[in-house]
């Protein structure tokens, strides 16, 4: 009776142990996604949710720094509110990355002839955001320590050269994430670099189209 309960637990622990290797040996980790059985998918579900949520928080902080939601004289912005909004906003960003990002990867891969499903594309998109978890651990605390709630305020103390440095770091991590998505597509589909890059390009075109439509609708 112990085997059915132990095997999923062992498989899940294996996925937790694989997460750090996404940053140093991503091809090996993404290759494990080729197992699309229900058991394999369930085993990596919690690690994927953790990566998506933590990465989403880091992305949310970066987005807030680019477009602060409050003016500099906002009086009801405490550290508690900032933390709550970061977690809630990060969860929403993480969900968007997982489902919408997965849809873009799926469309890109299908456009180049893939026959795999949407779940695999979601898992590739979710794991590809792992560099933002590193950003959350190493960079976001420094950013918050320097600027605090001013990240949420327009014309706060994060304006200027210091803020630009952190924006540049965010951009580099975004490029790293896109590179991981490329590796993930190539590893899961067993494609050449050129074909995988083509799939990522198709996904980027869909992303630009959706962004343009969303911007036009908000005007």
Buried (B, 14 or more C-beta within 10 A) or exposed (E): EEEEEEEEEEBBEEBEEBBEEBBEEBEEBBBBBEEEEEEBBEBBBEBBBBBBBBBBBBBBBBBBBEEBEBEEEBEEBEEEBBEEBBBEBBBEBBBEBBBBBBBBBBBBBBBBEBEBEBBBBBBBBBBBBBBBBBBBEEBBEEBBEBBBBBBBBBEBBBBEEEBEEBBEBBEEBBEBBBBBBBBBBBBBBEBEEEBBBBBBBBBBBBBEEEEEEEEEEEE
